[in-house]
Amino acid sequence: SFAVALIVLVTAAAGAGGFIYYNTNVLNEWVSDRAAGDLAAAYERTYKELESEPQPRITDVSLEVDLYPEIRRVDVRGVLSLRNVSSDRTVERILVNVPVELELASLTIPGARLTENDERLRFRIYELDRPLGIGGETSLAYEASIVSRGFRDKNFDSSIVRNGTFLNNTRLVPTFGYESDMELTDRVERRRRNLPEREPWPDPDDPEGLMRTITDDADWVNYEAVLSTSSDQTALTTGNLVREWEEGGRRYFHYRSSHPVLHFYPFVSGRYAVARDEWDGIDIEVYYHPEHEYNIDRMIESVRVSLETYSRVWGPYQNDHLRIVEFPRYRTFAQSFSGIIPYSEGAYFVEDLRGERSIDRVFFVTAHEVAHQWWGHQIAAAWVRGAMFIEEGMAQYSALLVMEQDVGPAKMQRFLRYELDRYLSGRGAAREDEHPLVSVENQPYIHYYQGSLALYALR
């Protein structure tokens, strides 16, 4: 009858609603956009005064990372070696930021006591029994996990998945000092919370700005990691593969960097097929989903031409390998780490873009990411105005040099018009004044497109 059907529908709706509420509000914490903005504002108001407090810098990183793709969990155990690299200031206390999803089991610093633990803002202060003098060293050891529980209402964590996990150290490794990246950047949201105008990026000759790279708390680091994953998957990160073995139904991979690297490295795991090649003794590897082989040859050719071009123009490549690793298209980008480039399937693994009339984005994007092995992983810009031109503008220009060799100067005009359209489109939508290249902040239409076009024209 109608009444019975109505009762069944109402019961089903109530059950579904309860199930959704349980996942989004009980298993996970529901945080509105406004509440997230309030947290960022609270962090700035509470800890901004500590921004200039001297902090040690990370010099060595040793990690054990256990990936459990089937249950979407990551366990990490790490030791970070720290040193006071200041020339004139001692470090009396260490300010620690805990990544928002990282559930700490323990965190210790020898000869230090925890004096403040702000769980809400994920901020800790450790007072040192003996201040670190110039060149003084200490360490931080910790154990922690990221645990996925049910589903969220938004911001689904697509980095830890059954096949194609990809996350980086910003999710798994604590950071030190006041994090300016935690601040609200939107002017309207800042005014709504009575925050002052955000400070511009430092001048190119600013002493504190010159002490930063892409990370506040490290320069080049010695990096070592042991990754474990499911028995049918391969795990990858920065560095040379030292050893591989199986134990307890899991696969283990021990990586170590042969030279100091940027404090920025990935953790990737998946069921991969592998295509291999080499250039001048450098191993080229593409780890890909077996059904996504359309553009592998073009990726490898782009890597070969890029390595040859950049080695000749900018100087030798620093590793004996270069790996491209596919991850799922929940996110659509490629990102360059030292010796390894995670590359979304949505960024041209599943499309064949070749042809007489098409712009070969596979070839170009690959060349751009390989260029970051020089611009970013050999030359790391000080994080001041103009840094994004060095990091991205030079990589984009380098990729134009590789494209020109592939298609010839005449066909380059079509691609240059495409780049010009990207610049003009960005300029038309810009909400801020346009900075010159030498002092650009984070304005992609300038540092990517205007920068590469200007350099190409100057050449």
C-alpha positions as CSV (number, residue, x, y, z in Angstrom):
1,S,0.0,0.0,0.0
2,F,0.9,3.7,-0.2
3,A,1.4,4.0,3.5
4,V,3.8,1.0,3.6
5,A,5.7,2.3,0.7
6,L,6.0,5.8,2.4
7,I,7.2,4.2,5.6
8,V,9.8,2.3,3.7
9,L,11.0,5.4,1.9
10,V,11.1,7.5,5.0
11,T,13.0,4.8,6.9
12,A,15.5,4.4,4.0
13,A,16.0,8.2,3.8
14,A,16.5,8.4,7.6
15,G,18.9,5.5,7.5
16,A,20.9,7.1,4.6
17,G,20.9,10.4,6.4
18,G,22.1,8.8,9.6
19,F,24.8,6.9,7.7
20,I,26.0,10.1,6.1
21,Y,26.0,12.0,9.4
22,Y,27.9,9.3,11.1
23,N,30.7,9.4,8.5
24,T,30.9,13.2,8.1
25,N,30.4,14.2,11.7
26,V,31.3,11.3,14.0
27,L,34.1,9.4,12.1
28,N,35.3,12.7,10.7
29,E,35.1,16.3,11.9
30,W,33.0,18.5,9.8
31,V,34.7,21.9,9.3
32,S,32.9,24.6,7.4
33,D,34.8,27.0,5.1
34,R,34.2,29.8,7.6
35,A,35.5,27.7,10.5
36,A,38.6,26.8,8.6
37,G,39.2,30.5,7.9
38,D,38.7,31.2,11.6
39,L,41.3,28.7,12.5
40,A,43.8,30.2,10.0
41,A,43.1,33.7,11.5
42,A,43.5,32.3,15.1
43,Y,46.9,30.8,14.1
44,E,48.1,34.1,12.8
45,R,46.8,36.2,15.7
46,T,48.3,33.8,18.3
47,Y,51.7,33.0,16.8
48,K,52.6,35.7,14.3
49,E,54.8,37.3,16.9
50,L,57.1,34.2,16.8
51,E,57.8,34.6,13.1
52,S,61.3,35.9,13.5
53,E,62.3,33.6,16.4
54,P,65.4,31.7,15.5
55,Q,64.9,28.0,14.7
56,P,67.2,25.1,13.8
57,R,67.1,23.7,10.3
58,I,66.7,20.1,9.2
59,T,69.9,18.6,7.9
60,D,69.2,14.9,7.7
61,V,65.9,12.9,7.3
62,S,65.5,9.2,8.1
63,L,62.0,7.8,7.7
64,E,60.1,4.5,7.8
65,V,56.8,4.8,5.9
66,D,54.3,1.9,5.9
67,L,51.6,2.3,3.3
68,Y,48.4,0.3,3.6
69,P,46.5,1.1,0.4
70,E,43.6,-1.3,1.0
71,I,42.6,0.4,4.3
72,R,43.9,3.9,3.2
73,R,46.3,4.2,6.1
74,V,49.9,5.4,6.5
75,D,52.2,4.9,9.5
76,V,55.4,6.8,9.8
77,R,58.4,6.7,12.1
78,G,61.0,9.4,11.6
79,V,64.2,11.0,12.9
80,L,65.0,14.6,11.8
81,S,68.5,15.9,12.6
82,L,68.5,19.6,13.4
83,R,71.3,22.3,13.4
84,N,71.4,25.9,14.4
85,V,72.8,27.4,11.1
86,S,72.5,31.0,12.3
87,S,75.7,33.1,12.4
88,D,74.8,35.1,15.5
89,R,71.7,33.8,17.3
90,T,71.1,30.9,19.8
91,V,67.9,28.8,19.7
92,E,66.2,28.6,23.1
93,R,63.0,26.8,22.1
94,I,61.8,24.8,19.2
95,L,58.4,25.6,17.6
96,V,56.8,22.6,16.0
97,N,53.8,22.4,13.6
98,V,52.1,19.1,13.3
99,P,50.4,18.4,9.9
100,V,46.6,18.6,10.4
101,E,45.8,15.0,9.6
102,L,48.8,13.5,11.3
103,E,47.8,11.5,14.5
104,L,50.9,11.6,16.8
105,A,51.8,8.6,18.9
106,S,55.0,10.2,20.2
107,L,57.3,13.2,19.6
108,T,60.5,13.7,21.5
109,I,63.4,16.2,21.4
110,P,66.4,15.2,23.7
111,G,67.0,17.8,26.4
112,A,63.7,19.6,25.8
113,R,60.3,19.7,27.6
114,L,56.9,20.4,26.1
115,T,55.6,23.7,27.4
116,E,52.7,24.4,25.1
117,N,50.6,21.9,23.2
118,D,47.9,23.7,21.1
119,E,45.9,20.8,19.8
120,R,43.4,23.0,18.0
121,L,46.0,24.9,16.0
122,R,48.4,21.9,15.8
123,F,51.3,23.9,17.4
124,R,53.8,22.9,20.0
125,I,56.6,24.7,21.9
126,Y,59.6,22.8,23.3
127,E,61.9,24.6,25.8
128,L,65.5,23.5,25.5
129,D,67.4,22.8,28.7
130,R,70.5,24.0,27.0
131,P,70.1,26.5,24.2
132,L,71.6,25.6,20.8
133,G,74.6,27.8,20.2
134,I,75.8,28.5,16.7
135,G,76.4,25.2,15.0
136,G,74.6,23.3,17.8
137,E,72.8,20.1,16.9
138,T,69.8,18.1,18.2
139,S,67.2,15.8,16.8
140,L,63.4,15.1,16.7
141,A,62.0,11.6,16.7
142,Y,58.4,10.8,16.2
143,E,55.8,8.2,15.3
144,A,52.5,9.0,13.7
145,S,49.7,7.9,11.4
146,I,47.2,9.1,8.8
147,V,44.0,7.0,9.2
148,S,41.1,7.3,6.8
149,R,37.8,6.7,8.4
150,G,34.6,6.5,6.3
151,F,34.0,9.4,4.1
152,R,33.9,13.2,4.5
153,D,31.4,15.8,3.3
154,K,34.1,17.5,1.2
155,N,37.8,17.6,0.7
156,F,38.0,13.8,0.1
157,D,41.5,12.6,0.7
158,S,42.4,11.2,-2.8
159,S,46.1,10.8,-2.0
160,I,45.9,7.4,-0.2
161,V,44.0,5.0,-2.4
162,R,43.9,1.3,-3.3
163,N,46.0,1.7,-6.4
164,G,48.1,4.8,-7.0
165,T,48.8,6.3,-3.6
166,F,50.7,9.6,-3.8
167,L,51.5,12.0,-1.0
168,N,54.5,14.1,0.0
169,N,56.4,15.0,3.1
170,T,54.2,18.0,3.9
171,R,51.6,15.5,5.1
172,L,53.9,13.3,7.1
173,V,56.7,15.4,8.5
174,P,56.5,18.1,11.2
175,T,57.7,21.5,10.4
176,F,59.5,24.2,12.5
177,G,58.8,27.8,13.2
178,Y,55.9,30.1,12.4
179,E,54.2,28.9,9.1
180,S,53.3,32.0,7.0
181,D,51.7,29.6,4.5
182,M,49.0,28.9,7.1
183,E,47.7,32.5,6.9
184,L,44.6,33.5,5.0
185,T,45.5,34.9,1.6
186,D,42.1,36.2,0.4
187,R,41.8,39.9,1.0
188,V,38.0,39.8,1.6
189,E,38.3,37.0,4.1
190,R,41.1,38.8,5.9
191,R,39.0,42.0,6.1
192,R,36.0,40.0,7.4
193,R,38.1,38.9,10.3
194,N,39.8,42.3,10.9
195,L,43.2,41.1,9.9
196,P,45.7,43.6,8.4
197,E,46.7,43.5,4.7
198,R,49.0,40.5,4.2
199,E,52.6,41.4,4.0
200,P,54.1,41.3,0.5
201,W,56.8,38.8,-0.3
202,P,60.3,40.0,0.9
203,D,62.5,42.1,-1.3
204,P,65.1,40.1,-3.3
205,D,67.8,41.4,-0.9
206,D,65.9,40.8,2.3
207,P,68.2,38.9,4.8
208,E,65.4,36.7,6.2
209,G,63.9,36.0,2.8
210,L,67.3,34.9,1.6
211,M,67.4,32.2,4.3
212,R,64.3,30.5,2.9
213,T,63.8,28.2,-0.1
214,I,60.5,26.4,-0.9
215,T,60.6,25.3,2.7
216,D,61.1,27.5,5.8
217,D,62.9,24.9,7.9
218,A,65.5,23.2,5.6
219,D,67.9,23.8,2.8
220,W,69.5,20.6,1.2
221,V,69.1,17.5,3.3
222,N,70.5,14.0,3.4
223,Y,67.5,11.8,2.8
224,E,66.9,8.1,3.5
225,A,63.6,6.2,3.7
226,V,62.3,2.6,3.9
227,L,58.9,2.2,2.4
228,S,56.7,-0.8,2.8
229,T,53.5,-1.5,0.8
230,S,51.1,-4.3,-0.2
231,S,52.6,-7.5,-1.8
232,D,51.4,-6.6,-5.3
233,Q,52.5,-3.0,-5.3
234,T,55.7,-1.0,-5.9
235,A,56.6,1.9,-3.6
236,L,58.8,4.8,-4.7
237,T,60.4,7.9,-3.4
238,T,63.4,10.2,-4.0
239,G,66.8,8.5,-4.0
240,N,68.6,5.4,-5.3
241,L,67.0,2.0,-4.6
242,V,69.5,0.4,-2.1
243,R,67.6,-2.8,-1.4
244,E,64.2,-4.5,-2.0
245,W,62.8,-7.4,-0.1
246,E,59.5,-9.2,1.0
247,E,58.6,-9.8,4.6
248,G,55.3,-10.7,6.4
249,G,53.4,-10.6,3.1
250,R,54.6,-7.0,2.3
251,R,57.1,-5.5,0.0
252,Y,59.9,-3.2,1.3
253,F,62.0,-0.7,-0.6
254,H,65.0,1.1,0.9
255,Y,66.0,4.4,-0.8
256,R,68.9,6.7,-0.1
257,S,69.8,10.0,-1.8
258,S,73.3,10.0,-3.3
259,H,73.6,13.7,-2.6
260,P,71.8,16.3,-0.5
261,V,68.3,17.0,-1.9
262,L,65.6,19.6,-1.4
263,H,63.4,18.9,1.7
264,F,60.6,17.8,-0.6
265,Y,60.0,14.2,-1.6
266,P,57.0,11.9,-2.5
267,F,55.7,8.6,-1.3
268,V,54.0,6.6,-4.2
269,S,52.6,3.1,-4.4
270,G,50.7,1.2,-7.1
271,R,50.4,-1.8,-9.3
272,Y,52.6,-0.7,-12.1
273,A,54.0,-1.8,-15.5
274,V,57.4,-0.3,-16.2
275,A,58.8,1.0,-19.4
276,R,62.6,1.5,-19.4
277,D,65.2,3.4,-21.5
278,E,68.4,5.2,-20.9
279,W,70.3,8.3,-22.0
280,D,74.1,8.7,-21.5
281,G,74.1,6.2,-18.6
282,I,71.0,7.7,-16.9
283,D,68.2,5.2,-16.4
284,I,64.8,6.4,-17.6
285,E,61.7,4.6,-16.1
286,V,58.0,5.2,-16.5
287,Y,55.8,3.4,-14.0
288,Y,52.2,3.3,-15.4
289,H,48.9,1.5,-15.2
290,P,49.2,-1.4,-17.7
291,E,46.2,-0.2,-19.8
292,H,47.6,3.4,-20.1
293,E,50.4,3.0,-22.6
294,Y,49.3,5.5,-25.2
295,N,51.8,8.2,-24.6
296,I,54.7,6.3,-22.9
297,D,57.0,6.6,-26.0
298,R,56.4,10.3,-26.2
299,M,57.2,10.8,-22.5
300,I,60.4,8.8,-22.8
301,E,61.4,10.7,-25.9
302,S,60.7,14.0,-24.1
303,V,62.9,12.9,-21.2
304,R,65.7,11.9,-23.6
305,V,65.6,15.2,-25.5
306,S,65.3,17.2,-22.2
307,L,68.2,15.5,-20.5
308,E,70.4,16.1,-23.6
309,T,69.3,19.8,-24.0
310,Y,69.5,20.8,-20.3
311,S,72.8,19.0,-19.7
312,R,74.2,20.9,-22.7
313,V,72.7,24.3,-21.8
314,W,72.4,24.3,-18.0
315,G,74.9,21.7,-16.8
316,P,75.0,18.0,-15.9
317,Y,72.0,16.1,-14.5
318,Q,72.6,15.3,-10.8
319,N,71.1,11.7,-10.6
320,D,71.7,8.4,-12.4
321,H,68.0,7.8,-12.9
322,L,64.8,9.7,-13.7
323,R,61.4,8.1,-12.9
324,I,57.9,9.1,-14.0
325,V,55.2,7.6,-11.9
326,E,51.5,7.6,-12.7
327,F,48.8,8.4,-10.1
328,P,45.0,8.6,-10.4
329,R,43.2,11.5,-11.9
330,Y,41.4,12.5,-8.7
331,R,44.1,15.2,-9.0
332,T,45.3,16.5,-12.4
333,F,48.9,17.7,-12.4
334,A,52.5,16.6,-12.5
335,Q,55.1,17.5,-9.9
336,S,58.8,17.2,-9.9
337,F,60.9,15.9,-7.0
338,S,64.6,15.1,-7.2
339,G,64.9,12.2,-9.6
340,I,61.1,11.3,-9.6
341,I,58.1,12.9,-11.2
342,P,54.6,11.8,-10.1
343,Y,52.3,12.4,-13.0
344,S,48.5,12.2,-13.0
345,E,46.7,9.9,-15.4
346,G,44.5,12.9,-16.1
347,A,47.5,14.8,-17.3
348,Y,47.8,12.9,-20.6
349,F,48.3,9.2,-19.6
350,V,44.8,8.4,-20.9
351,E,44.6,10.7,-24.0
352,D,46.5,10.4,-27.2
353,L,47.2,14.0,-28.1
354,R,49.5,13.5,-31.0
355,G,48.7,14.6,-34.5
356,E,49.5,17.1,-37.2
357,R,47.2,19.8,-35.8
358,S,47.5,19.3,-32.1
359,I,49.8,20.8,-29.6
360,D,51.7,17.9,-28.0
361,R,51.1,18.7,-24.3
362,V,52.5,15.3,-23.3
363,F,55.9,16.2,-24.7
364,F,55.8,19.7,-23.3
365,V,54.6,19.0,-19.8
366,T,57.2,16.2,-19.5
367,A,59.9,18.6,-20.6
368,H,58.7,21.2,-18.1
369,E,58.8,18.8,-15.2
370,V,62.3,17.5,-16.2
371,A,63.5,21.1,-16.3
372,H,62.7,21.4,-12.6
373,Q,65.5,18.9,-12.0
374,W,67.7,22.0,-12.7
375,W,65.3,24.9,-11.7
376,G,64.2,23.9,-8.2
377,H,66.4,20.8,-7.5
378,Q,69.8,22.2,-8.5
379,I,69.0,26.0,-8.3
380,A,66.6,26.5,-5.4
381,A,65.5,30.2,-5.5
382,A,65.5,32.2,-2.3
383,W,61.8,32.6,-1.4
384,V,61.6,36.3,-2.2
385,R,59.9,38.3,-4.9
386,G,61.1,36.9,-8.2
387,A,61.5,33.4,-6.9
388,M,58.6,32.0,-9.0
389,F,60.2,33.4,-12.1
390,I,63.4,31.4,-11.3
391,E,61.5,28.2,-10.4
392,E,58.7,28.2,-13.0
393,G,59.5,30.8,-15.6
394,M,62.9,29.2,-16.3
395,A,61.4,25.7,-16.4
396,Q,58.7,26.8,-18.8
397,Y,61.3,28.5,-21.1
398,S,63.5,25.4,-20.9
399,A,60.6,23.3,-22.1
400,L,60.2,25.7,-25.1
401,L,63.8,25.0,-26.1
402,V,62.9,21.2,-26.1
403,M,59.7,21.8,-28.0
404,E,61.5,23.8,-30.7
405,Q,63.9,20.8,-31.3
406,D,60.9,18.5,-31.6
407,V,58.7,20.5,-34.0
408,G,61.1,23.1,-35.5
409,P,61.0,26.9,-35.3
410,A,58.1,27.3,-37.8
411,K,55.6,25.1,-36.0
412,M,56.7,26.8,-32.7
413,Q,54.6,29.8,-33.6
414,R,51.3,27.8,-32.9
415,F,52.6,26.9,-29.5
416,L,53.8,30.4,-28.7
417,R,50.4,31.8,-29.6
418,Y,48.9,29.3,-27.2
419,E,51.2,30.5,-24.4
420,L,50.4,34.1,-25.3
421,D,46.6,33.4,-25.0
422,R,47.3,31.8,-21.5
423,Y,49.1,35.0,-20.5
424,L,46.4,37.4,-21.8
425,S,43.6,35.3,-20.3
426,G,45.3,35.4,-16.9
427,R,46.0,39.1,-17.1
428,G,42.3,39.8,-18.0
429,A,41.2,37.9,-14.8
430,A,43.8,39.3,-12.5
431,R,42.7,41.0,-9.3
432,E,46.1,42.5,-8.5
433,D,48.5,44.8,-10.2
434,E,51.0,43.1,-12.6
435,H,54.5,42.8,-11.2
436,P,57.6,42.8,-13.4
437,L,59.3,39.4,-13.8
438,V,62.1,40.3,-11.4
439,S,59.7,41.0,-8.6
440,V,56.7,38.7,-9.4
441,E,55.1,37.0,-6.4
442,N,52.7,34.1,-7.1
443,Q,51.0,35.2,-10.3
444,P,51.1,32.2,-12.6
445,Y,50.1,34.0,-15.8
446,I,53.2,36.1,-15.4
447,H,55.9,33.7,-14.2
448,Y,54.8,30.9,-16.4
449,Y,53.7,32.5,-19.6
450,Q,55.0,36.0,-19.8
451,G,58.3,34.9,-18.4
452,S,58.9,32.1,-20.9
453,L,57.7,34.2,-23.8
454,A,60.0,37.1,-22.8
455,L,63.0,34.8,-22.5
456,Y,62.3,33.1,-25.8
457,A,62.0,36.5,-27.5
458,L,65.2,37.7,-26.0
459,R,67.0,34.6,-27.2
